[in-house]
Amino acid sequence: MRVSEYALADEDASGLGLVSAPALAADAIAFADAGLPTLPPVVAEALARLGLDAERFDAACRLAERNGSSADEELIAAGVIDEATLARTLAAVLGLRFEPIRDDASLLRDGRGAFDASERHAKTCDTAMRPRLYLAPRLDRLEGLARRVARAPELATTLRIATLSDIAAKRGAASATERSTRARLSLAADHNRWSARDVLTPAQAAVAVLVLVALAHAWLAAPGYFWFAAHATASLCALCFTLFRLRVLVGTALVARPRPAPPANRRTVAPAPIYSVLVALHREAAMAEPLARAMAALDWPRSRLEVFFVCEANDPETIMAVERAIAGEANFSVIATPRTNPTTKPKALNFALPLTRGDYVVLFDAEDRPDPGQLRAAHAAFEAAPASLACVQAPLVIRNAANGWLETLFALEYAVLFRAILPWLARRGLPLPLGGTSNHFRRAALVEAGGWDSHNVAEDADLGIRLSRLGYRIGTIASPTSEIAPSRFLDWRNQRTRWIKGWCQTWLVHMRDPRLACRQLGPRAFLTFQILFGGMIAASLMHVMFAGHLLAAAYAYLVHGEIYLSAGVLAAVDALNIALAYAVFILTARLVANEAERPLLPRLWSLWFYWLIVSLAGLRAIGQLFHSPHMWEKTPHREPASGS
């Protein structure tokens, strides 16, 4: 509501009983003498105490009308006033007490058992059983509250003024235990068939035992034939995955390079929805300041943006660093996740999700620097698509790609995945293994899917398949997020181990009932799922087998001067497989590489060695799948020394 639309109450201002009538009348006359719009006396008094003129308030009201917010939210978001000052001023104008909610106060529940609190009020009871109603009034609706208090002065004994942040913090604290339990159990609580809490179901374990017994019997009975058949099967799997990549290459080449989308019109007719941003950090205090700047640079109405930095409660250094970095930033806050098992990123996200209010939710990591227009690009994609579009994935770009061999290969691998494979899958409505960050969700669809699986260490890929099984689609957008590739081999190895272990968990979860999965996904999408996850897992293991076979064949030839025909045939097949995979990857990388990545393409001569260490990480992942399936090996993030 604009200032010009206000009308003075029918009652005499002196009937408000909150501040002296002469003072209110004087303020109203002062505004009128200055040629400003007429304001209700109680609002005029509040603005005078805050040092605001009517034009600024009118501008805030207009902005609030456009964004679907309130005038006070717009003023706070713009940094014109702060929450505490506003709350103290409103309390003084209304003749009420400004009082932070006490830590020992209990939040009351309503008749349905839910906490009796909303965004702007909270009902509490202290240890002496005294009820309190805490309010964060809207500045542009202050007159109505003033009338109610004037008609019922006894409300002053129980009514208190608080800040929005204080009310939100109390609501969060009241639900912390429940949210922690739900986050820890996650899908295992209500939908255990979707959860990776159990690595194998009894039926899967029985099948696995039968297969292992059969393989052991075949090995003992005819070891030569066994290894030949095993190797031939691995080669066939590698060929299938390479042919899939070849199909992606052809499809990507046939699609004209997308033109940059025109900037979204900021002056939309419909109010901007609330956008919730979740940022997970752990032992990353050094990243707090640049991360906070990147989140503050997001192009979205600040009054409709909420950013939660999700940290572990036993990581005080990171919590304090983030609190310092976001001081003074409206709608930025820290959530401390209780230290409970499993200690995984998805558990932390599940703990924070119930606190979000947005129609849309996006995830970022500590090292992420998203393009400022990414939220608008995602929102435009959702607005242009039916409600079945549950998520859009933004591409990840490595900003330290030129710093070393490992970073270069990692960056080109990301280029192929995020600019070729995922867009190709999205165009065909096929399931996508989401990346771990820059996923934009319709919150309703995310909640319906059960959030993230706290026991899956590749929760992103699993969620992408689960959404597809529920009938939702996943799309991609072009607005990028820059990330940092691991520079140390051990960090890279641990991260890759976690990914492959998570892909194994995801494949096992969604193969618990293959017929149901096929029916839900459809035959084409089910086959794609097998190629994607089976191919990624197999490809992560096969290069060790190929290398071992080539070395064994070379050793036999050099030492004994002979080589078996079968070994020679398999060695030739291996060489052709590797050469074809090598050629397809290089051509795809050349097709999608950006200007910064093109000078790095010559380093692809060593791609086979990169794939070999991927295989070593794959072997480590298989081992962990049995002895520590839910262990999360955190990848440390550091800004490159060069600042690239």
C-alpha positions in Angstrom: 0.0 0.0 0.0 1.5 3.4 -1.0 1.5 6.4 1.3 -0.8 8.2 -1.0 -3.4 5.5 -0.4 -3.4 5.9 3.3 -6.4 7.5 5.0 -6.6 8.8 8.5 -8.7 6.8 10.9 -12.3 7.9 11.6 -11.4 8.0 15.2 -9.7 11.0 16.6 -5.9 10.5 16.9 -6.0 11.2 20.5 -8.1 8.0 21.0 -5.1 5.9 20.1 -3.9 6.3 23.7 -0.3 5.5 22.7 1.5 8.8 22.5 0.3 12.3 23.1 -2.2 13.6 20.5 -0.4 17.0 20.2 2.8 15.2 19.3 1.1 13.1 16.6 -0.8 16.2 15.3 2.5 18.1 15.1 4.2 15.4 13.1 1.2 15.2 10.7 1.2 19.0 10.2 5.0 19.0 9.7 4.7 16.5 6.9 1.7 18.4 5.4 3.6 21.7 5.5 6.5 20.1 3.7 4.2 19.1 0.9 4.4 15.4 1.6 1.6 12.8 1.4 -0.6 12.7 4.5 0.3 9.8 6.8 -1.6 8.3 9.7 -0.3 10.0 12.8 1.2 6.8 14.3 3.1 6.1 11.1 4.2 9.7 10.9 5.5 9.5 14.5 7.4 6.3 13.7 9.0 7.8 10.6 10.0 10.9 12.5 11.7 8.9 15.2 13.5 6.8 12.5 14.6 10.0 10.7 12.8 9.0 7.5 10.9 11.3 5.2 7.6 10.4 3.5 9.2 10.1 0.0 11.5 7.4 1.1 8.7 5.6 2.9 6.5 5.9 -0.2 9.3 4.5 -2.4 9.6 1.6 0.0 5.9 1.0 -0.2 6.0 1.0 -4.0 8.9 -1.5 -4.0 7.1 -3.7 -1.4 4.0 -3.7 -3.6 6.1 -4.8 -6.6 8.1 -7.4 -4.7 5.3 -8.8 -2.6 7.1 -7.8 0.6 6.5 -5.0 3.2 7.9 -1.5 3.6 9.9 -2.4 6.6 11.5 -5.4 4.9 12.5 -3.1 2.0 14.0 -0.5 4.3 15.9 -3.1 6.2 17.1 -4.9 3.0 18.3 -1.6 1.6 20.3 -0.9 4.8 18.3 2.3 5.6 17.4 1.0 9.1 18.3 -2.1 11.1 15.8 -4.5 12.7 16.6 -3.7 16.3 16.2 0.1 15.7 13.0 -0.4 13.9 11.6 -2.7 16.7 12.6 -0.3 19.5 11.0 2.6 17.6 7.7 0.8 16.9 7.6 -0.3 20.6 8.0 3.3 21.7 5.4 4.6 19.3 2.9 1.9 20.3 3.6 2.3 24.0 4.8 -1.3 24.3 8.0 -3.0 25.5 10.7 -4.0 23.1 12.1 -7.3 24.5 14.2 -10.0 23.0 12.7 -13.4 23.4 14.2 -15.1 26.5 16.2 -18.3 26.0 14.2 -20.1 28.7 10.9 -19.2 27.2 9.0 -22.1 25.7 7.3 -21.7 22.3 3.6 -22.8 22.7 1.9 -25.2 20.3 -1.4 -24.8 18.7 -4.3 -27.3 18.7 -2.7 -29.4 16.0 0.5 -29.7 17.9 2.5 -27.3 15.7 4.5 -24.5 17.2 2.2 -21.5 17.6 4.4 -19.1 15.6 4.4 -17.5 12.3 6.9 -15.3 10.5 5.8 -12.2 12.5 4.6 -13.5 15.9 5.5 -16.0 18.5 3.5 -17.2 21.6 5.7 -18.2 24.5 5.4 -19.1 28.1 8.3 -18.4 30.6 9.3 -20.5 33.6 6.8 -18.6 35.8 4.0 -19.7 33.4 3.5 -16.1 32.2 2.3 -15.9 28.6 3.9 -13.5 26.1 3.0 -12.7 22.5 5.9 -11.3 20.6 5.2 -9.3 17.4 7.2 -7.9 14.6 4.7 -5.4 13.2 4.6 -4.2 9.6 5.4 -0.5 9.4 2.8 0.0 6.7 0.1 -1.6 8.8 1.0 0.0 12.1 -2.3 2.0 12.4 -4.4 -1.1 12.7 -2.3 -2.5 15.5 -2.3 0.9 17.3 -6.2 0.9 17.2 -6.3 -2.6 18.7 -4.0 -1.7 21.5 -5.9 1.5 22.2 -9.2 -0.5 22.4 -7.6 -3.1 24.7 -4.9 -1.5 26.9 -4.6 -4.7 28.9 -2.8 -6.2 25.9 0.3 -4.3 27.0 0.9 -6.7 29.8 1.4 -9.7 27.5 2.3 -8.0 24.2 6.0 -7.5 23.3 7.7 -6.1 20.2 10.6 -8.2 18.8 12.5 -8.5 15.6 11.8 -10.8 12.7 15.2 -12.4 13.2 14.5 -13.0 16.9 11.2 -14.7 16.2 12.8 -16.8 13.4 15.6 -17.8 15.7 13.2 -18.9 18.4 11.2 -20.9 16.0 14.4 -22.6 14.8 15.6 -23.4 18.3 12.2 -24.8 19.3 12.3 -27.3 16.4 16.0 -28.0 16.5 15.7 -31.4 18.2 12.9 -32.6 15.9 14.8 -31.3 12.8 18.0 -33.0 13.9 16.3 -36.3 14.3 14.5 -36.0 10.9 17.7 -34.9 9.2 19.7 -37.8 10.7 17.2 -40.4 9.7 16.2 -38.7 6.5 14.6 -41.0 4.0 15.3 -44.0 6.3 12.5 -42.9 8.6 9.5 -43.1 6.3 10.8 -44.3 2.9 13.6 -46.7 3.7 13.5 -48.2 0.2 14.8 -44.9 -1.1 17.6 -44.6 1.5 21.2 -45.8 1.3 21.3 -46.4 5.0 21.4 -50.1 4.3 24.0 -50.8 1.6 22.2 -53.9 0.5 18.7 -55.2 1.1 18.3 -58.8 2.1 17.3 -59.7 -1.4 20.2 -57.9 -2.9 22.6 -59.5 -0.5 21.3 -62.9 -1.4 21.7 -62.2 -5.1 25.2 -60.9 -4.5 26.2 -64.0 -2.6 24.9 -66.3 -5.3 26.7 -64.3 -8.0 30.0 -64.3 -6.0 29.7 -68.1 -5.4 29.1 -68.6 -9.1 32.0 -66.4 -10.1 34.3 -68.2 -7.6 33.2 -71.6 -9.0 33.9 -70.5 -12.5 37.3 -69.1 -11.6 38.4 -72.3 -9.9 37.0 -74.5 -12.6 38.4 -72.6 -15.6 40.5 -69.6 -14.6 41.6 -68.8 -18.2 38.1 -68.7 -19.5 36.9 -66.8 -16.5 39.4 -64.0 -16.9 38.8 -63.9 -20.6 35.0 -63.6 -20.1 35.4 -61.0 -17.3 37.7 -58.9 -19.4 35.4 -59.1 -22.4 32.5 -58.1 -20.3 34.4 -55.1 -19.0 35.4 -54.1 -22.5 31.7 -54.3 -23.6 30.7 -52.0 -20.7 33.4 -49.6 -21.7 32.3 -49.6 -25.3 28.7 -48.9 -24.3 29.6 -45.9 -22.2 31.9 -44.6 -25.0 29.0 -45.0 -27.6 26.8 -43.1 -25.2 29.3 -40.3 -25.1 29.6 -40.5 -28.9 25.8 -40.0 -29.1 26.1 -37.0 -26.8 28.9 -35.6 -29.0 26.8 -35.9 -32.2 23.7 -34.4 -30.5 25.7 -31.5 -29.1 27.4 -30.8 -32.4 24.0 -30.7 -34.2 22.6 -28.1 -31.7 23.6 -24.6 -32.4 25.5 -23.0 -29.6 23.0 -21.3 -27.4 22.9 -17.5 -27.7 23.2 -15.6 -24.4 19.7 -15.1 -23.0 18.6 -11.5 -22.9 18.7 -10.1 -19.3 15.5 -10.7 -17.4 13.3 -7.7 -17.0 13.6 -6.7 -13.4 10.3 -4.9 -13.5 8.1 -7.9 -13.6 4.3 -7.5 -13.1 4.1 -10.4 -10.6 5.7 -10.0 -7.2 9.1 -11.7 -6.9 8.9 -15.0 -5.0 11.1 -15.6 -2.0 14.4 -17.4 -3.0 16.2 -19.4 -0.3 19.9 -20.0 -0.6 21.6 -22.8 1.3 25.4 -22.8 1.6 27.2 -25.7 3.2 30.5 -25.0 4.9 32.8 -27.1 7.1 36.3 -26.1 8.3 36.3 -23.3 5.7 36.7 -20.1 7.7 39.0 -18.6 5.1 36.3 -18.8 2.5 33.7 -16.9 4.5 34.4 -13.4 3.4 34.6 -13.9 -0.4 31.6 -16.3 -0.2 29.5 -13.7 1.6 30.4 -11.1 -1.1 29.4 -13.6 -3.8 26.0 -14.2 -2.1 25.5 -10.4 -1.6 26.1 -9.9 -5.4 23.2 -12.1 -6.4 20.7 -10.2 -8.5 17.5 -10.7 -6.7 15.4 -8.3 -4.5 17.1 -8.4 -1.2 13.8 -8.3 0.7 12.9 -11.6 -1.1 16.2 -13.3 -0.7 17.3 -15.4 2.4 20.7 -16.9 2.6 21.5 -19.6 5.2 25.1 -20.5 5.8 25.0 -24.1 7.2 27.9 -25.0 9.5 28.6 -27.8 11.9 28.1 -26.8 15.6 31.5 -28.2 16.5 33.2 -25.8 14.0 33.2 -22.5 15.9 36.0 -21.0 13.8 33.9 -21.2 10.6 30.8 -20.0 12.4 32.5 -16.9 13.8 34.2 -16.2 10.4 30.8 -16.3 8.7 29.1 -14.2 11.3 31.8 -11.5 10.9 31.5 -11.7 7.1 27.7 -11.3 7.1 27.4 -8.6 9.8 25.0 -6.0 8.5 23.8 -8.1 5.6 20.0 -8.3 5.7 18.4 -11.8 5.6 21.8 -13.6 5.9 22.1 -16.0 8.9 24.1 -18.9 10.2 22.6 -22.3 11.0 24.6 -24.6 13.3 24.0 -28.2 12.6 24.2 -30.6 15.6 27.0 -33.1 15.6 25.2 -36.4 14.9 25.9 -39.3 12.6 26.0 -39.5 9.7 28.2 -36.4 9.4 27.3 -35.7 5.8 26.4 -32.6 3.8 22.9 -33.9 3.0 22.1 -34.3 6.7 23.1 -30.6 7.2 20.9 -29.5 4.3 18.0 -31.5 5.6 18.4 -29.8 9.0 18.2 -26.4 7.4 15.5 -27.0 4.8 12.5 -26.6 7.2 13.7 -23.1 8.1 13.5 -21.9 4.5 10.5 -19.9 3.3 11.3 -19.6 -0.4 9.2 -21.0 -3.3 12.6 -21.8 -4.7 15.7 -23.3 -3.1 19.3 -23.3 -4.4 22.5 -24.9 -3.1 26.0 -23.5 -3.2 29.3 -24.7 -1.8 31.9 -22.7 0.1 34.1 -22.2 -3.0 31.2 -21.2 -5.3 31.1 -17.9 -7.1 27.8 -17.9 -9.0 27.0 -15.6 -11.8 25.0 -12.7 -10.2 22.1 -13.3 -12.7 21.8 -17.0 -12.0 18.8 -16.8 -9.8 16.9 -14.8 -12.4 17.9 -17.3 -15.1 16.6 -20.2 -13.1 13.4 -18.4 -12.2 12.8 -17.6 -15.9 13.3 -21.3 -16.7 10.8 -22.3 -14.1 8.3 -19.6 -15.2 8.5 -20.8 -18.8 8.0 -24.5 -18.0 5.2 -26.5 -16.5 5.2 -27.4 -12.8 6.7 -30.8 -13.7 10.1 -29.0 -14.0 11.3 -29.6 -10.5 15.0 -28.5 -10.8 17.4 -26.8 -13.0 21.2 -27.4 -12.9 23.6 -24.5 -13.6 26.9 -25.4 -15.2 30.0 -25.5 -13.0 33.2 -23.9 -14.4 36.7 -24.4 -12.9 38.4 -21.0 -12.3 41.9 -22.5 -11.4 42.0 -24.7 -14.5 45.4 -23.4 -15.6 47.1 -23.9 -12.3 48.3 -27.5 -12.9 47.7 -30.8 -14.7 45.2 -32.2 -12.3 43.1 -29.0 -12.3 43.2 -28.8 -16.1 41.9 -32.4 -16.6 39.3 -31.8 -13.9 38.1 -28.6 -15.6 37.8 -30.3 -19.0 35.9 -33.2 -17.4 33.5 -30.7 -15.9 33.1 -28.9 -19.3 32.1 -32.2 -21.0 29.7 -33.1 -18.2 27.9 -29.7 -17.6 28.0 -28.3 -21.1 27.4 -31.5 -23.2 26.1 -34.6 -21.3 23.6 -32.9 -18.8 22.1 -30.5 -21.4 21.7 -33.4 -23.9 19.9 -35.5 -21.2 17.7 -32.5 -20.2 16.7 -31.8 -23.8 15.4 -35.4 -24.1 13.6 -35.5 -20.7 16.0 -38.2 -19.4 17.1 -38.5 -15.7 20.1 -36.3 -14.7 22.7 -37.1 -12.1 22.7 -33.6 -10.5 25.9 -31.9 -9.6 26.5 -31.2 -5.9 25.9 -27.5 -6.2 24.0 -24.9 -8.1 20.8 -27.0 -8.1 17.7 -24.8 -8.2 14.6 -26.5 -6.9 10.9 -25.8 -6.7 10.7 -26.2 -2.9 7.4 -28.1 -3.1 8.9 -30.8 -5.3 12.0 -31.0 -3.2 9.9 -31.6 -0.1 7.7 -34.1 -1.8 10.8 -36.0 -2.8 11.9 -36.2 0.8 14.9 -33.8 0.5 18.3 -35.3 0.4 19.3 -38.8 1.5 21.5 -38.2 4.6 23.2 -41.6 4.1 24.1 -41.2 0.4 27.5 -39.6 -0.2 26.4 -38.7 -3.7 23.1 -37.2 -2.6 22.9 -35.0 -5.6 23.0 -37.8 -8.2 20.5 -39.8 -6.1 18.0 -36.9 -5.9 18.1 -36.4 -9.6 17.1 -40.0 -10.2 14.5 -39.9 -7.4 12.8 -36.8 -8.9 12.6 -38.5 -12.3 11.0 -41.6 -10.7 8.4 -39.3 -9.2 7.5 -38.0 -12.6 9.4 -34.7 -12.5 11.8 -33.3 -15.1 15.2 -31.6 -14.6 16.5 -28.9 -16.9 19.7 -27.0 -17.3 20.5 -23.3 -17.6 23.6 -21.5 -19.0 24.3 -19.1 -16.2 27.5 -20.6 -14.6 29.0 -21.0 -11.2 32.8 -20.9 -10.9 34.4 -23.5 -8.6 37.9 -24.5 -7.5 39.3 -27.9 -8.5 41.4 -29.8 -5.9 45.1 -29.1 -6.4 46.5 -31.8 -4.1 46.3 -35.4 -5.3 45.0 -36.7 -1.9 42.2 -34.2 -1.9 41.2 -35.1 -5.5 41.5 -38.9 -4.7 39.2 -38.5 -1.6 36.6 -36.5 -3.5 36.6 -38.9 -6.4 36.4 -41.9 -4.0 33.3 -40.3 -2.4 31.6 -39.7 -5.8 32.1 -43.2 -7.0 31.0 -44.7 -3.7 27.9 -42.5 -3.9 27.2 -43.6 -7.5 27.4 -47.2 -6.3 25.0 -46.5 -3.4 22.6 -44.7 -5.9 22.6 -47.6 -8.3 22.0 -50.2 -5.5 19.1 -48.1 -4.1 17.3 -47.7 -7.4 17.9 -51.3 -8.4 16.2 -52.7 -5.3 13.1 -53.2 -7.4 14.2 -53.0 -11.0 10.7 -53.6 -12.4 9.2 -50.8 -10.4 12.1 -48.5 -11.4 11.6 -49.3 -15.0 7.9 -48.7 -14.8 8.4 -45.3 -13.1 11.2 -44.1 -15.3 10.1 -45.7 -18.6 12.2 -48.2 -20.6 14.3 -45.5 -22.3 15.1 -43.6 -19.1 15.8 -46.8 -17.3 18.3 -47.8 -19.9 19.9 -44.4 -19.7 20.1 -44.8 -15.9 22.0 -48.1 -16.4 24.4 -46.6 -18.9 25.0 -43.5 -16.8 25.6 -45.1 -13.5 26.7 -48.5 -14.6 29.0 -46.8 -17.1 30.4 -44.3 -14.6 31.1 -47.1 -12.1 32.5 -49.5 -14.7 34.6 -46.8 -16.4 36.0 -45.9 -13.0 37.3 -49.4 -12.6 38.1 -50.7 -16.1 41.3 -48.7 -16.8 43.1 -50.6 -14.0 42.0 -53.9 -15.6 43.1 -52.7 -19.0 46.4 -51.5 -17.7 47.0 -54.7 -15.8 46.2 -56.8 -18.8 48.5 -54.8 -21.1 51.3 -55.0 -18.6 50.8 -58.8 -18.1 50.8 -59.3 -21.9 53.9 -57.3 -22.3 55.6 -59.2 -19.5 54.7 -62.5 -21.0 56.1 -61.5 -24.3 59.3 -60.0 -23.0 60.1 -62.8 -20.5 58.8 -65.8 -22.3 58.8 -64.5 -25.9 55.3 -65.6 -26.5 51.8 -64.2 -26.2 48.5 -66.1 -26.3 46.0 -65.3 -29.1 43.3 -64.4 -26.6 45.6 -62.0 -24.8 46.5 -60.4 -28.1 42.9 -60.1 -29.1 41.9 -58.5 -25.7 44.9 -56.2 -25.9 43.8 -55.0 -29.3 40.3 -54.5 -28.1 41.5 -52.6 -25.1 43.6 -50.3 -27.3 40.7 -49.7 -29.6 38.4 -49.0 -26.7 40.8 -46.5 -25.2 41.5 -44.8 -28.5 37.8 -44.4 -29.3 37.0 -43.1 -25.8 40.0 -40.8 -26.0 38.9 -39.4 -29.4 35.3 -38.9 -28.3 36.2 -37.1 -25.1 38.7 -34.8 -26.9 36.3 -33.9 -29.7 33.5 -33.1 -27.1 35.9 -31.1 -25.0 37.0 -29.1 -28.1 33.4 -28.5 -28.9 32.3 -27.1 -25.5 35.5 -25.6 -24.1 35.3 -21.9 -23.4 37.9 -19.3 -24.3 39.8 -19.8 -21.0 39.9 -23.6 -21.5 40.9 -23.8 -25.2 44.6 -23.1 -24.6 44.6 -26.1 -22.1 43.3 -28.6 -24.7 46.8 -29.8 -25.7 47.2 -31.3 -22.1 44.6 -33.9 -23.1 47.4 -36.1 -24.5 47.7 -37.4 -20.9 44.0 -38.2 -20.5 44.6 -41.9 -20.2 46.8 -41.4 -17.1 44.0 -39.3 -15.6 41.5 -42.1 -16.2 43.9 -44.5 -14.7 44.0 -42.7 -11.3 40.2 -42.4 -11.5 40.2 -46.2 -11.6 42.5 -46.3 -8.6 40.0 -44.1 -6.7 37.2 -46.5 -7.9 38.9 -49.5 -6.3 39.2 -47.5 -3.1 35.5 -46.6 -3.3 34.5 -50.3 -3.7 36.5 -51.0 -0.5 34.9 -48.2 1.4 31.4 -49.3 0.3 31.8 -52.4 2.5 33.7 -51.1 5.5 32.6 -47.4 5.8 29.8 -46.7 3.3 28.6 -43.4 4.9 32.0 -41.9 5.6 32.2 -38.4 4.1 35.7 -37.4 3.1 35.5 -33.6 3.0 37.3 -31.8 0.2 39.1 -28.8 1.6 38.7 -25.7 -0.5 41.3 -23.0 -0.8 41.4 -20.0 -3.1 44.3 -20.4 -5.6 47.4 -18.5 -4.6 47.4 -16.8 -8.0 43.9 -15.6 -7.5 42.8 -17.1 -10.8 
